[in-house]
Amino acid sequence: MVDIAESRKKTLEDLKKGLEKLKTDAQKVVSGIMQKKEKNTSKIRDFKKDIARMEMLISEKLKEVKGK
């Protein structure tokens, strides 16, 4: 799970890298579920929420940059 307080301190580039990592990890989990290797289907929901949090933080950072 993504800690928002820690993530707010990160740079925009670090957030983008983290987002890409989350997306690839989510894709691996979905693939594992489809191949019947992964049984915990609730992991997908957690990844989707984490991805949404990261995207929100990235948009906040972009607004800060444009505002300055």
Number of C-alpha atoms within 10 A of each C-alpha: 9 15 10 13 8 8 17 15 10 13 11 18 10 13 19 15 11 16 19 14 13 18 16 12 14 20 14 14 20 17 13 15 16 12 10 9 11 14 12 10 13 8 15 17 11 14 19 14 14 20 21 13 18 23 15 13 19 22 13 14 17 12 11 10 10 8 7 5
